[in-house]
């Protein structure tokens, strides 16, 4: 049911008061779980930290599982009064999704590839048609059948051989991101008995149709550290290791260029990259280094004709530039500028066609697509007319095409897939995501970009959307979201699930804080390492701005973030808990110091250039000064919902578990604190498109309950 903003505002003050009393009474009747403290001191650089919940790190300990289950039971009992609402929210969100949906076909090597869904089914069906869309459909994978009997199932890395007769794919049934690669014969439908375990799931075919390159993971750290060559007919035990990434701060991967001429091994860290190349016609040959790694030198390569095109930060090009070199002269001294560095424009990516170069850029936070003819006869930008949109190139595997496929969405506009004729400039909207139910009208919503001022004077952009007609009187509930790490930018995008907030009078705000790249590479640099606290204070300053400008108030402001955005939530509630009525911290990275000191934990060593290496005293002390777990204080905290997954490979379950235990011990309020652990999933939550909606429904129901919204 929809709620107008007037009804929400009129009822919310009374409802919150009554609801808080109800929750306080429940808290007295249902006792929060208690967990033992076992003395544990962690010492580094002469500093001793008390970590009496360290024992929760042991997932094999039955008492650990018992604690997580008791927390789940507490959450279930405390929220039982919202169960019907959770279910109705789930059905409401599900009802907006077209169940019998399919992707826009794209053509590759003589086949049209399509992903489709069927009514009532959770998983995709991957298909193809030969030559024309009128041809008979060939089902590559019906993941619904494959997932039967599994509580979690994820298929990824689909890669068809050059002769179209074989396909490799990866499967994870645990949610630990440890994929087993399988190979299917597309002529017979047979799955070959050549399983390859402990991989990233993706693989790359050489041009001989019998050689496959793939990436192996370390069993303990899950770091992608080895590249192997598999030959059809062999078992994985006989596969040949062709590369090992010895540097624990780097990961590796393998792929084929769009030109199909080269197999590429890529090596990456936060600050450096390196590539090795091999002619795809000679898979048993040796890989040659393109340009050896140098700390601080980042580059990415694309092949076209007899040249390489390089997106790089060489020569202090903070926002990156495009360079090129001849096929046989790949070291950096041979690179020459194609598109020089621009101080105000971040060069994000390129797409190469026979006659055109397409450049994806970002200026003043806004995506732009620049189209250039190689012969210089055309150079123009696609037009976009607002400040809360996202655009980017899509599947463009065909070199010879004059058609660019790109996507577009905004806070008020469902995502569209568009074909653009770069020669005639004709645009064809192939598909706009349907919002079912008959009640959605994009004209009923308003979006804009505003700028908050941080304490140091920096202007922080904020993208906002809400239903038209609401009064900015400080009484509106507002959902503030951000991420703010790894240079990842949360662009404004449309969400059908978000309508459940907007239609109940909520304002939704994305804070484009430092640590992302919304305003260019320097925006990222100013929110990492010894400047990481800018990420947290930016979010807080955006909250203060939204309150000051009467979008909301402290009683109606809600904050949310996941993973590194969960770290953001943890820091914010330590620094400014009084600003928020409720906080959702999903799979939060909150035990920063301990995790970064433990190089056996998955992904730790590769994170040093993002957070710092706490084995060095300066970084240790800075990290400790903001690490949420280490800074839990004896003060009031907001109402909080914390989520995690037992099999999470990115942020281990014990970080949020320890954090919640310490919060229960230290906090001085009687506000809500829940820990909800998915005992069968990992970092991405449940598999299946509808199961994931149940997790969103939980989060929304938590917030609505605090607002006194009951349906």
C-alpha positions as CSV (number, residue, x, y, z in Angstrom):
1,X,0.0,0.0,0.0
2,X,1.2,3.5,-0.8
3,X,1.5,6.1,1.9
4,X,1.4,9.8,1.0
5,X,4.0,12.0,2.6
6,X,1.3,14.0,4.4
7,X,0.0,10.9,6.2
8,X,3.5,9.7,7.0
9,X,4.5,13.1,8.5
10,X,1.2,13.5,10.4
11,X,1.5,10.1,12.1
12,X,5.2,9.6,12.5
13,X,5.9,11.5,15.7
14,X,3.2,9.7,17.7
15,X,4.1,6.3,16.1
16,X,7.8,6.5,16.9
17,X,7.0,7.3,20.5
18,X,4.7,4.4,20.9
19,X,6.9,2.1,18.9
20,X,10.0,2.9,20.9
21,X,8.0,2.1,24.1
22,X,6.9,-1.2,22.5
23,X,10.5,-2.1,21.6
24,X,11.7,-1.2,25.1
25,X,9.1,-3.5,26.6
26,X,10.1,-6.3,24.2
27,X,13.8,-5.8,25.1
28,X,12.9,-6.4,28.8
29,X,10.9,-9.5,28.0
30,X,13.4,-11.1,25.6
31,X,17.0,-11.1,26.8
32,X,19.8,-10.3,24.3
33,X,22.3,-13.2,23.8
34,X,25.3,-13.2,26.1
35,X,28.6,-14.4,24.9
36,X,31.7,-15.3,27.0
37,X,34.7,-13.2,27.2
38,X,38.0,-15.0,27.1
39,X,41.1,-12.9,27.9
40,X,43.2,-12.2,24.8
41,X,45.8,-9.5,24.4
42,X,47.1,-8.5,21.0
43,X,50.4,-6.6,21.1
44,X,52.0,-4.6,18.3
45,X,54.5,-1.7,18.3
46,X,54.4,-1.8,22.1
47,X,50.7,-1.3,22.1
48,X,48.3,-3.8,23.7
49,X,44.7,-4.3,22.6
50,X,42.2,-6.3,24.5
51,X,40.3,-8.6,22.2
52,X,38.3,-10.8,24.6
53,X,35.9,-11.9,21.7
54,X,38.8,-13.1,19.6
55,X,37.7,-16.7,20.1
56,X,34.7,-16.1,17.9
57,X,37.1,-16.4,14.9
58,X,36.8,-20.2,15.1
59,X,33.9,-21.2,12.8
60,X,34.6,-24.9,13.7
61,X,33.8,-24.2,17.4
62,X,30.3,-25.4,18.2
63,X,30.0,-22.6,20.8
64,X,30.6,-20.0,18.0
65,X,27.8,-21.5,15.9
66,X,25.6,-21.6,19.0
67,X,26.2,-17.9,19.6
68,X,25.4,-16.9,16.0
69,X,22.2,-19.0,16.2
70,X,21.2,-17.5,19.4
71,X,21.6,-14.0,17.9
72,X,19.5,-15.1,15.0
73,X,16.8,-16.4,17.3
74,X,16.9,-13.1,19.2
75,X,16.5,-11.2,16.0
76,X,13.6,-13.5,14.9
77,X,11.7,-13.1,18.2
78,X,12.3,-9.4,18.5
79,X,11.0,-8.8,14.9
80,X,8.3,-11.4,14.9
81,X,5.7,-8.5,14.9
82,X,7.0,-7.4,11.6
83,X,7.0,-10.8,9.9
84,X,3.8,-10.2,8.0
85,X,5.1,-6.8,6.9
86,X,8.4,-8.4,5.7
87,X,6.5,-10.8,3.7
88,X,4.3,-8.2,2.2
89,X,7.3,-6.0,1.4
90,X,8.9,-9.0,-0.3
91,X,5.8,-9.6,-2.4
92,X,5.5,-5.9,-3.1
93,X,9.1,-5.7,-4.4
94,X,8.8,-8.9,-6.3
95,X,5.5,-7.7,-7.9
96,X,7.4,-4.9,-9.7
97,X,9.8,-7.3,-11.4
98,X,8.9,-8.8,-14.7
99,X,9.4,-12.5,-14.0
100,X,9.4,-13.7,-17.6
101,X,12.1,-11.3,-18.7
102,X,15.0,-11.5,-21.1
103,X,18.1,-9.5,-21.9
104,X,18.7,-7.7,-25.1
105,X,20.5,-10.1,-27.4
106,X,24.1,-9.5,-28.4
107,X,25.9,-11.1,-31.3
108,X,29.2,-12.8,-31.0
109,X,30.9,-15.1,-33.5
110,X,27.8,-15.9,-35.5
111,X,25.4,-16.4,-32.5
112,X,23.0,-14.2,-30.7
113,X,23.3,-14.7,-26.9
114,X,20.3,-14.1,-24.6
115,X,19.7,-14.5,-20.9
116,X,16.1,-15.0,-19.8
117,X,14.0,-15.7,-16.7
118,X,10.8,-17.6,-16.4
119,X,7.9,-16.9,-14.1
120,X,8.3,-18.3,-10.6
121,X,12.0,-19.2,-11.1
122,X,14.9,-17.7,-9.3
123,X,17.8,-18.4,-11.7
124,X,18.6,-17.4,-15.3
125,X,18.5,-19.5,-18.4
126,X,21.3,-18.9,-20.8
127,X,20.5,-19.4,-24.5
128,X,21.8,-18.6,-28.0
129,X,20.4,-18.6,-31.5
130,X,22.5,-19.1,-34.6
131,X,22.7,-16.4,-37.3
132,X,19.3,-14.8,-36.7
133,X,16.9,-14.2,-33.8
134,X,14.3,-16.3,-35.7
135,X,16.5,-19.4,-35.4
136,X,15.8,-22.2,-32.9
137,X,16.7,-21.5,-29.4
138,X,19.6,-23.5,-28.0
139,X,19.7,-23.7,-24.1
140,X,23.3,-23.5,-22.9
141,X,22.4,-23.6,-19.2
142,X,19.1,-23.7,-17.2
143,X,20.5,-22.7,-13.9
144,X,17.2,-23.5,-12.2
145,X,17.7,-27.2,-12.9
146,X,21.4,-27.0,-12.0
147,X,20.6,-25.3,-8.7
148,X,18.0,-27.8,-7.6
149,X,18.9,-29.3,-4.2
150,X,21.4,-26.5,-3.4
151,X,20.8,-23.8,-0.8
152,X,23.2,-21.6,-2.6
153,X,24.2,-21.8,-6.3
154,X,26.2,-19.4,-8.5
155,X,27.2,-20.0,-12.1
156,X,29.7,-17.6,-13.6
157,X,32.5,-17.2,-16.2
158,X,30.6,-18.5,-19.2
159,X,33.1,-18.6,-22.1
160,X,32.3,-20.3,-25.5
161,X,35.2,-21.7,-27.6
162,X,36.1,-20.0,-30.9
163,X,34.5,-22.9,-32.9
164,X,31.3,-22.5,-30.9
165,X,31.3,-26.2,-29.9
166,X,32.4,-26.0,-26.2
167,X,31.7,-23.8,-23.2
168,X,33.5,-23.4,-19.9
169,X,31.8,-22.2,-16.8
170,X,32.4,-21.9,-13.1
171,X,30.1,-23.1,-10.2
172,X,30.1,-22.1,-6.5
173,X,27.7,-24.0,-4.2
174,X,29.0,-22.6,-0.9
175,X,29.2,-18.8,-1.4
176,X,32.9,-18.8,-0.6
177,X,33.8,-17.6,-4.1
178,X,35.7,-20.9,-4.7
179,X,34.5,-21.9,-8.2
180,X,34.9,-25.3,-9.9
181,X,35.3,-24.9,-13.7
182,X,33.4,-27.4,-15.9
183,X,33.4,-27.8,-19.6
184,X,30.3,-28.6,-21.6
185,X,30.1,-30.1,-25.2
186,X,27.5,-27.9,-26.9
187,X,27.0,-30.5,-29.7
188,X,26.1,-33.4,-27.4
189,X,25.1,-31.6,-24.2
190,X,27.7,-33.7,-22.2
191,X,29.5,-32.2,-19.3
192,X,33.1,-33.4,-19.7
193,X,34.8,-35.1,-16.8
194,X,37.5,-32.5,-16.5
195,X,36.5,-30.5,-13.3
196,X,39.0,-27.9,-12.2
197,X,38.5,-26.9,-8.5
198,X,39.5,-23.8,-6.5
199,X,39.4,-21.2,-9.3
200,X,37.8,-17.8,-9.9
201,X,35.3,-19.4,-12.3
202,X,36.4,-17.6,-15.4
203,X,38.5,-19.2,-18.2
204,X,39.9,-18.2,-21.6
205,X,40.1,-20.3,-24.7
206,X,43.1,-20.2,-27.0
207,X,42.4,-20.2,-30.7
208,X,43.0,-23.9,-31.1
209,X,39.7,-24.7,-29.3
210,X,41.4,-27.2,-27.0
211,X,43.5,-25.1,-24.7
212,X,42.0,-23.3,-21.7
213,X,43.7,-20.8,-19.4
214,X,42.3,-20.2,-15.9
215,X,43.2,-18.6,-12.6
216,X,43.7,-20.7,-9.4
217,X,43.2,-19.4,-5.9
218,X,45.2,-19.9,-2.7
219,X,43.3,-22.4,-0.5
220,X,43.8,-20.3,2.7
221,X,43.9,-16.6,1.6
222,X,41.7,-17.1,-1.5
223,X,44.1,-14.8,-3.3
224,X,44.1,-15.3,-7.1
225,X,47.7,-16.2,-7.5
226,X,48.3,-18.8,-10.3
227,X,47.5,-19.1,-14.0
228,X,47.2,-22.7,-15.4
229,X,46.9,-24.1,-18.9
230,X,44.4,-27.0,-19.4
231,X,44.3,-29.2,-22.5
232,X,41.1,-31.0,-23.3
233,X,41.3,-34.7,-22.5
234,X,43.5,-34.2,-19.4
235,X,42.5,-34.1,-15.8
236,X,43.3,-30.9,-13.8
237,X,46.1,-32.8,-12.1
238,X,48.0,-32.7,-15.4
239,X,47.5,-29.0,-16.0
240,X,50.5,-26.8,-16.6
241,X,51.2,-23.8,-14.3
242,X,52.3,-21.0,-16.6
243,X,52.5,-18.2,-14.1
244,X,52.7,-17.6,-10.3
245,X,52.2,-14.2,-8.7
246,X,54.7,-14.3,-5.9
247,X,54.0,-10.8,-4.5
248,X,51.3,-11.3,-1.8
249,X,50.0,-7.8,-2.4
250,X,49.1,-8.7,-6.0
251,X,46.4,-10.8,-7.6
252,X,46.3,-12.2,-11.2
253,X,43.8,-13.0,-13.9
254,X,43.7,-14.1,-17.6
255,X,41.7,-13.1,-20.6
256,X,41.7,-12.7,-24.4
257,X,41.8,-9.3,-26.2
258,X,38.8,-8.2,-28.2
259,X,40.9,-8.6,-31.3
260,X,41.1,-12.4,-30.4
261,X,44.9,-12.2,-31.2
262,X,46.4,-12.3,-27.7
263,X,46.0,-14.1,-24.4
264,X,46.7,-11.7,-21.6
265,X,47.8,-12.4,-18.0
266,X,47.1,-9.4,-15.8
267,X,48.6,-8.6,-12.4
268,X,47.1,-6.0,-10.2
269,X,47.5,-4.3,-6.9
270,X,45.9,-1.0,-5.6
271,X,48.8,1.1,-7.0
272,X,50.4,-1.0,-9.7
273,X,49.7,-3.2,-12.7
274,X,51.5,-5.5,-15.1
275,X,50.6,-7.5,-18.1
276,X,52.0,-10.5,-20.0
277,X,51.0,-11.3,-23.6
278,X,50.9,-14.5,-25.7
279,X,49.7,-15.0,-29.3
280,X,46.5,-16.9,-28.9
281,X,47.5,-19.1,-31.9
282,X,50.5,-20.5,-30.0
283,X,49.1,-21.4,-26.5
284,X,52.1,-23.5,-25.6
285,X,54.5,-20.6,-26.1
286,X,55.9,-18.3,-23.4
287,X,54.2,-15.1,-22.2
288,X,56.2,-11.9,-22.6
289,X,56.0,-9.0,-20.2
290,X,54.3,-5.9,-21.8
291,X,55.7,-3.4,-19.3
292,X,57.2,-4.6,-16.0
293,X,55.5,-3.4,-12.8
294,X,56.6,-0.2,-11.1
295,X,55.1,1.0,-7.9
296,X,52.6,3.7,-8.7
297,X,52.4,2.9,-12.4
298,X,48.9,1.8,-13.4
299,X,48.0,0.8,-16.9
300,X,45.5,-1.2,-18.9
301,X,45.8,-2.5,-22.5
302,X,43.7,-2.9,-25.5
303,X,44.8,-4.3,-28.9
304,X,43.7,-3.0,-32.3
305,X,45.3,-3.7,-35.7
306,X,49.0,-3.5,-35.2
307,X,48.9,-1.3,-32.2
308,X,48.3,-1.3,-28.4
309,X,46.3,1.3,-26.7
310,X,47.1,2.0,-23.0
311,X,45.0,3.7,-20.4
312,X,47.6,4.8,-17.8
313,X,48.6,7.2,-15.1
314,X,52.1,7.4,-16.6
315,X,53.9,10.8,-16.2
316,X,51.8,11.8,-13.2
317,X,48.6,11.6,-15.1
318,X,46.4,11.4,-12.0
319,X,43.1,11.2,-14.0
320,X,44.7,8.9,-16.6
321,X,45.3,9.4,-20.2
322,X,45.3,7.3,-23.4
323,X,48.6,6.3,-25.0
324,X,49.5,4.0,-27.9
325,X,52.5,2.0,-29.2
326,X,53.2,-0.4,-32.0
327,X,52.6,-4.1,-31.5
328,X,56.2,-5.1,-31.1
329,X,57.4,-2.2,-28.9
330,X,55.4,-2.5,-25.7
331,X,57.7,-1.0,-23.0
332,X,56.7,2.4,-21.7
333,X,59.5,4.4,-23.4
334,X,57.7,3.6,-26.7
335,X,54.3,4.9,-25.5
336,X,53.0,8.1,-27.1
337,X,50.0,10.2,-26.1
338,X,46.7,9.6,-28.0
339,X,44.5,11.6,-25.5
340,X,46.6,13.7,-23.1
341,X,45.9,14.0,-19.4
342,X,43.1,16.4,-18.4
343,X,43.0,17.8,-14.9
344,X,39.2,18.0,-14.7
345,X,38.3,14.8,-16.5
346,X,38.8,11.2,-15.4
347,X,39.4,8.8,-18.2
348,X,37.7,5.6,-17.1
349,X,37.6,3.2,-20.1
350,X,37.8,2.8,-23.9
351,X,35.9,0.7,-26.4
352,X,37.6,0.1,-29.8
353,X,35.8,-0.4,-33.1
354,X,37.1,-0.6,-36.7
355,X,36.2,3.0,-37.5
356,X,35.6,4.5,-34.0
357,X,37.2,4.9,-30.6
358,X,34.7,5.3,-27.8
359,X,36.0,6.9,-24.6
360,X,34.2,6.7,-21.2
361,X,34.9,9.7,-19.1
362,X,33.8,11.5,-15.9
363,X,33.8,15.3,-15.5
364,X,32.4,17.0,-12.4
365,X,31.1,13.7,-11.3
366,X,29.0,13.1,-14.4
367,X,29.5,10.2,-16.9
368,X,30.3,11.1,-20.5
369,X,30.7,9.1,-23.7
370,X,33.0,10.6,-26.3
371,X,32.9,9.1,-29.8
372,X,35.9,9.7,-32.2
373,X,36.5,8.5,-35.7
374,X,40.0,7.1,-36.2
375,X,40.3,9.3,-39.4
376,X,39.5,12.4,-37.4
377,X,36.3,13.2,-39.3
378,X,34.0,13.0,-36.2
379,X,34.5,13.8,-32.5
380,X,31.4,14.3,-30.4
381,X,29.8,13.5,-27.0
382,X,26.5,11.8,-26.5
383,X,24.0,14.3,-24.9
384,X,22.6,13.8,-21.4
385,X,20.4,16.3,-19.7
386,X,20.4,15.9,-15.9
387,X,22.8,15.5,-13.0
388,X,21.5,12.3,-11.4
389,X,22.1,9.8,-14.2
390,X,24.5,6.9,-14.9
391,X,25.6,5.8,-18.3
392,X,28.2,3.3,-19.6
393,X,29.0,1.1,-22.6
394,X,27.6,-2.3,-22.7
395,X,28.3,-5.5,-24.6
396,X,30.2,-4.5,-27.8
397,X,32.1,-7.6,-29.0
398,X,31.9,-6.8,-32.7
399,X,34.9,-4.8,-34.1
400,X,33.3,-4.1,-37.4
401,X,30.1,-2.6,-36.1
402,X,29.1,1.0,-36.4
403,X,26.6,0.5,-33.5
404,X,27.5,1.3,-30.0
405,X,25.5,-0.3,-27.3
406,X,25.3,1.6,-24.0
407,X,23.1,1.7,-20.9
408,X,21.4,4.6,-19.2
409,X,19.6,5.0,-16.0
410,X,18.8,7.8,-13.4
411,X,17.3,8.0,-10.0
412,X,13.9,8.4,-11.6
413,X,14.4,6.5,-14.9
414,X,14.5,2.7,-15.1
415,X,17.6,1.3,-16.8
416,X,17.6,1.3,-20.6
417,X,19.7,-0.6,-23.2
418,X,20.3,1.6,-26.2
419,X,21.9,1.1,-29.6
420,X,23.5,4.2,-31.1
421,X,24.6,4.4,-34.8
422,X,27.9,6.3,-34.6
423,X,27.7,7.2,-38.2
424,X,24.1,8.5,-38.5
425,X,23.7,9.4,-34.8
426,X,20.4,7.5,-34.7
427,X,19.4,6.2,-31.3
428,X,17.3,3.1,-30.7
429,X,16.0,2.2,-27.2
430,X,16.0,-1.6,-27.3
431,X,14.7,-2.0,-23.8
432,X,13.7,-0.1,-20.8
433,X,13.2,-2.1,-17.6
434,X,9.5,-2.6,-17.0
435,X,8.2,-1.7,-13.5
436,X,5.1,-3.8,-13.1
437,X,2.1,-3.1,-10.9
438,X,0.6,-0.3,-12.9
439,X,1.3,2.4,-10.3
440,X,4.8,3.6,-11.3
441,X,5.1,6.9,-13.2
442,X,8.6,8.4,-13.4
443,X,6.9,11.9,-13.5
444,X,5.8,11.4,-9.9
445,X,9.4,11.5,-8.6
446,X,12.0,14.3,-8.5
447,X,15.7,14.0,-8.3
448,X,18.5,16.5,-8.0
449,X,22.1,17.0,-7.0
450,X,23.0,19.2,-4.0
451,X,26.4,20.0,-2.5
452,X,27.2,19.8,1.2
453,X,30.3,21.5,2.7
454,X,32.7,19.3,4.7
455,X,34.5,20.6,7.8
456,X,37.6,21.3,5.7
457,X,35.7,23.3,3.2
458,X,35.4,20.6,0.5
459,X,32.1,20.4,-1.4
460,X,30.6,17.0,-1.2
461,X,28.0,16.1,-4.0
462,X,24.8,14.3,-2.9
463,X,22.3,12.8,-5.3
464,X,18.7,12.9,-3.9
465,X,15.4,11.4,-5.0
466,X,11.9,11.7,-3.5
467,X,8.3,11.6,-4.4
468,X,7.0,14.9,-5.6
469,X,4.8,16.9,-3.2
470,X,6.6,16.2,0.1
471,X,7.3,19.2,2.2
472,X,10.8,20.0,3.3
473,X,10.0,20.7,6.9
474,X,12.6,18.5,8.6
475,X,10.1,15.7,9.4
476,X,10.7,13.4,6.4
477,X,12.4,10.1,7.0
478,X,15.6,10.0,4.9
479,X,17.7,7.0,3.9
480,X,21.4,8.0,3.4
481,X,23.7,5.6,1.6
482,X,27.4,5.6,0.7
483,X,30.4,3.3,0.1
484,X,33.6,5.4,-0.1
485,X,36.4,3.0,-0.7
486,X,38.6,1.4,-3.4
487,X,37.8,4.2,-5.8
488,X,34.4,2.6,-6.4
489,X,31.8,5.2,-7.3
490,X,28.2,4.7,-6.4
491,X,26.5,6.4,-9.4
492,X,22.8,7.5,-9.3
493,X,20.8,4.6,-10.6
494,X,17.1,3.5,-10.6
495,X,15.9,0.8,-8.2
496,X,12.5,-0.8,-8.1
497,X,13.0,-1.9,-4.5
498,X,13.8,1.7,-3.5
499,X,10.2,2.6,-4.6
500,X,9.1,0.9,-1.3
501,X,10.9,3.7,0.5
502,X,9.9,6.6,-1.7
503,X,6.2,5.7,-1.8
504,X,6.1,5.7,2.0
505,X,7.5,9.3,2.2
506,X,11.2,8.6,2.4
507,X,13.9,10.7,0.8
508,X,16.8,8.7,-0.6
509,X,20.3,10.2,-0.7
510,X,23.6,8.9,-2.1
511,X,26.5,10.7,-0.5
512,X,29.4,10.8,-3.0
513,X,32.1,10.9,-0.4
514,X,35.8,10.8,-0.7
515,X,37.3,7.4,-1.2
516,X,35.3,6.9,-4.4
517,X,36.2,8.4,-7.7
518,X,33.0,10.5,-8.3
519,X,35.0,13.7,-8.7
520,X,38.1,12.0,-10.2
521,X,41.1,10.1,-9.1
522,X,42.2,12.7,-6.5
523,X,38.8,12.2,-4.8
524,X,39.9,8.6,-4.2
525,X,43.4,9.5,-3.1
526,X,41.9,11.9,-0.5
527,X,39.9,9.1,1.1
528,X,42.4,6.3,1.6
529,X,45.4,5.4,3.7
530,X,46.3,8.3,6.1
531,X,43.4,10.3,4.7
532,X,40.8,7.6,5.3
533,X,38.9,9.6,8.0
534,X,37.8,12.0,5.3
535,X,35.4,9.3,4.1
536,X,33.8,9.2,7.6
537,X,33.6,12.9,8.2
538,X,32.3,13.5,4.7
539,X,29.3,11.2,5.4
540,X,28.7,12.9,8.8
541,X,28.9,16.4,7.2
542,X,26.4,15.3,4.5
543,X,24.1,14.2,7.3
544,X,24.4,17.5,9.1
545,X,23.7,19.3,5.8
546,X,20.6,17.3,5.1
547,X,19.3,18.1,8.6
548,X,20.2,21.8,8.4
549,X,18.5,22.1,5.0
550,X,15.3,20.6,6.5
551,X,15.3,17.4,4.4
552,X,15.1,15.5,7.6
553,X,16.0,15.5,11.3
554,X,18.0,13.4,13.7
555,X,14.8,11.5,14.7
556,X,14.2,10.5,11.1
557,X,17.6,10.0,9.6
558,X,18.8,6.5,8.7
559,X,22.2,5.5,7.4
560,X,23.2,2.3,5.5
561,X,26.3,0.8,3.9
562,X,27.8,-2.6,3.2
563,X,31.3,-4.2,3.3
564,X,33.7,-1.2,3.3
565,X,30.5,0.8,3.5
566,X,29.8,-1.2,6.7
567,X,33.1,0.1,8.0
568,X,31.8,3.5,7.2
569,X,28.8,2.8,9.3
570,X,30.9,1.5,12.2
571,X,33.1,4.6,12.2
572,X,30.1,7.0,11.9
573,X,28.2,5.5,14.9
574,X,31.3,5.9,17.0
575,X,31.9,9.4,15.9
576,X,28.4,10.9,15.6
577,X,25.8,8.4,16.9
578,X,23.4,11.2,17.9
579,X,22.7,12.0,14.2
580,X,20.9,8.8,13.3
581,X,17.7,7.0,14.5
582,X,18.7,3.8,12.8
583,X,21.7,2.3,11.0
584,X,22.0,-0.8,8.7
585,X,25.5,-2.2,8.5
586,X,25.7,-5.1,6.0
587,X,28.6,-7.5,6.0
588,X,30.7,-4.7,7.7
589,X,34.5,-4.6,7.7
590,X,34.8,-3.4,11.3
591,X,37.8,-5.1,12.9
592,X,40.3,-3.3,10.7
593,X,43.5,-3.6,12.7
594,X,43.3,-7.3,13.6
595,X,42.3,-8.3,10.1
596,X,45.0,-6.3,8.4
597,X,47.6,-7.8,10.8
598,X,46.5,-11.3,9.8
599,X,47.9,-12.2,6.4
600,X,46.1,-15.6,6.5
601,X,42.7,-14.0,6.2
602,X,41.5,-13.8,2.6
603,X,42.5,-10.7,0.7
604,X,44.4,-9.0,3.5
605,X,47.8,-8.5,1.9
606,X,46.3,-7.1,-1.3
607,X,44.6,-4.4,0.8
608,X,47.8,-2.7,2.2
609,X,47.8,0.0,-0.4
610,X,44.1,0.8,0.4
611,X,44.2,0.9,4.2
612,X,48.0,0.8,5.0
613,X,50.1,-1.9,6.4
614,X,49.7,-2.0,10.2
615,X,53.1,-3.7,10.6
616,X,54.3,-0.2,10.1
617,X,53.6,1.9,13.3
618,X,52.3,5.0,11.5
619,X,49.6,3.0,9.8
620,X,48.9,0.9,12.8
621,X,48.2,3.9,15.0
622,X,46.0,5.7,12.3
623,X,44.0,2.5,11.7
624,X,43.5,1.9,15.4
625,X,42.2,5.5,15.7
626,X,39.1,4.8,13.5
627,X,38.7,1.0,13.5
628,X,35.0,0.5,14.7
629,X,35.7,-2.5,16.9
630,X,38.6,-0.9,18.6
631,X,36.7,2.3,19.3
632,X,33.4,1.1,20.7
633,X,32.6,3.5,23.6
634,X,30.4,3.6,26.6
635,X,27.8,5.9,25.0
636,X,24.4,5.8,23.3
637,X,24.3,4.2,19.9
638,X,21.5,4.4,17.3
639,X,19.2,1.5,16.7
640,X,21.2,-0.9,14.6
641,X,20.8,-3.9,12.3
642,X,24.0,-5.8,11.5
643,X,24.1,-8.5,8.9
644,X,26.7,-11.1,7.8
645,X,27.2,-14.5,6.1
646,X,28.8,-17.4,7.7
647,X,30.7,-18.3,4.5
648,X,31.7,-14.7,3.6
649,X,35.1,-14.7,1.9
650,X,35.4,-10.9,1.7
651,X,34.6,-9.8,5.3
652,X,34.7,-12.8,7.7
653,X,31.6,-13.4,9.7
654,X,33.5,-12.9,13.0
655,X,34.1,-9.2,12.4
656,X,30.5,-8.2,12.8
657,X,29.9,-10.9,15.4
658,X,32.7,-9.6,17.6
659,X,31.6,-6.0,17.0
660,X,28.0,-6.7,18.1
661,X,29.2,-8.5,21.2
662,X,31.3,-5.5,22.2
663,X,28.5,-3.1,21.4
664,X,26.2,-5.1,23.7
665,X,28.8,-4.9,26.4
666,X,29.6,-1.2,26.1
667,X,26.6,0.8,24.9
668,X,24.6,2.8,27.4
669,X,21.3,2.9,25.7
670,X,18.3,0.5,25.3
671,X,18.1,0.9,21.6
672,X,17.7,-2.0,19.3
673,X,20.8,-4.0,18.3
674,X,20.4,-7.1,16.0
675,X,22.9,-9.4,14.4
676,X,21.4,-11.4,11.5
677,X,23.7,-14.1,10.1
678,X,22.9,-16.0,7.0
679,X,24.2,-19.4,7.9
680,X,24.2,-20.6,4.2
681,X,25.6,-17.6,2.3
682,X,28.6,-15.4,1.9
683,X,29.4,-11.8,1.0
684,X,26.8,-11.3,-1.7
685,X,24.0,-12.8,0.4
686,X,21.5,-15.4,-0.9
687,X,21.7,-16.6,-4.5
688,X,18.6,-16.2,-6.7
689,X,17.0,-13.0,-7.8
690,X,14.0,-13.3,-5.4
691,X,15.8,-14.6,-2.3
692,X,17.9,-11.5,-2.3
693,X,14.8,-9.4,-2.1
694,X,14.0,-11.0,1.3
695,X,17.2,-9.5,2.7
696,X,16.2,-6.1,1.4
697,X,12.7,-6.6,2.9
698,X,14.4,-7.3,6.3
699,X,16.3,-4.1,6.2
700,X,13.4,-2.0,5.1
701,X,11.1,-3.5,7.7
702,X,13.7,-2.7,10.4
703,X,13.7,1.0,9.4
704,X,9.9,1.2,8.8
705,X,9.4,-0.3,12.3
706,X,11.5,2.5,13.8
707,X,9.4,5.1,11.9
708,X,6.1,3.5,13.0
709,X,5.2,2.5,9.5
710,X,3.4,-0.8,9.7
711,X,2.3,-1.5,6.1
